[in-house]
Amino acid sequence: MMEEGNKNILIIAAIVALIAGASGGFFFGYSKGKSDLLAEQQAAVEAEKKAAQEEIAKKANPFGETVNPFEEGYKNPFESVNPFQQ
């Protein structure tokens, strides 16, 4: 009879330990997942802020999309009047 009482206590202790382990794992896993999600969201917000700042800087830069006005119209003045050309 004494062995049967010890066996019941051992089974109850094992069940309590499994429940405690499962609930602890769930709690710590949930909090870790939550902190990872918050960190991921924070990184996404920072990336959006940086992209918005770069877009504003592009719009504010007056020299960003300039074209050289002399690039197309350049002509060598000595090309047509070369006395040494044969």
C-alpha positions as CSV (number, residue, x, y, z in Angstrom):
1,M,0.0,0.0,0.0
2,M,2.9,2.3,0.7
3,E,4.3,1.7,-2.8
4,E,0.9,2.6,-4.3
5,G,0.8,6.0,-2.4
6,N,4.4,6.8,-3.6
7,K,3.4,5.9,-7.1
8,N,0.4,8.2,-7.1
9,I,2.6,11.0,-5.7
10,L,5.2,10.4,-8.4
11,I,2.5,10.5,-11.1
12,I,1.0,13.7,-9.7
13,A,4.4,15.3,-9.4
14,A,5.3,14.4,-13.0
15,I,2.0,15.9,-14.2
16,V,2.5,19.1,-12.2
17,A,6.1,19.3,-13.6
18,L,4.8,18.9,-17.2
19,I,2.1,21.5,-16.7
20,A,4.6,23.9,-15.1
21,G,7.2,23.3,-17.9
22,A,4.6,23.7,-20.7
23,S,3.2,26.9,-19.2
24,G,6.7,28.3,-18.6
25,G,7.7,27.5,-22.1
26,F,4.6,29.0,-23.5
27,F,5.1,32.2,-21.5
28,F,8.8,32.7,-22.3
29,G,8.2,31.7,-25.9
30,Y,5.3,34.1,-26.2
31,S,7.3,37.0,-24.7
32,K,10.3,36.2,-26.9
33,G,8.1,36.1,-30.0
34,K,6.5,39.3,-29.0
35,S,9.8,41.1,-28.4
36,D,11.1,39.8,-31.8
37,L,8.0,41.0,-33.5
38,L,8.4,44.5,-31.9
39,A,12.0,44.6,-32.9
40,E,11.0,43.7,-36.5
41,Q,8.3,46.3,-36.6
42,Q,10.7,48.9,-35.2
43,A,13.3,48.1,-37.9
44,A,10.6,48.4,-40.6
45,V,9.6,51.8,-39.2
46,E,13.2,53.0,-39.2
47,A,13.7,51.8,-42.8
48,E,10.5,53.7,-43.8
49,K,11.8,56.9,-42.0
50,K,15.1,56.6,-43.8
51,A,13.5,56.1,-47.2
52,A,11.2,59.1,-46.6
53,Q,14.2,61.3,-45.6
54,E,16.1,60.3,-48.7
55,E,13.1,61.1,-50.9
56,I,12.7,64.5,-49.2
57,A,16.5,65.2,-49.7
58,K,16.2,64.2,-53.4
59,K,13.3,66.7,-53.9
60,A,15.0,69.4,-52.0
61,N,18.3,69.2,-53.9
62,P,18.2,71.7,-56.8
63,F,21.3,70.2,-58.5
64,G,20.1,66.6,-58.4
65,E,18.8,66.3,-62.0
66,T,20.8,69.0,-63.8
67,V,22.0,68.5,-67.4
68,N,25.1,70.1,-68.8
69,P,23.9,72.6,-71.4
70,F,27.2,72.5,-73.3
71,E,27.3,68.7,-73.7
72,E,25.3,68.5,-76.9
73,G,26.4,71.7,-78.5
74,Y,30.1,71.4,-78.2
75,K,32.1,71.7,-81.4
76,N,35.9,71.8,-81.7
77,P,36.7,75.2,-83.3
78,F,39.9,73.8,-84.9
79,E,38.2,70.7,-86.4
80,S,37.0,72.4,-89.6
81,V,39.9,74.9,-90.0
82,N,43.0,72.7,-89.7
83,P,45.8,73.9,-92.0
84,F,47.8,70.7,-91.5
85,Q,45.0,68.4,-92.5
86,Q,45.5,66.7,-95.9
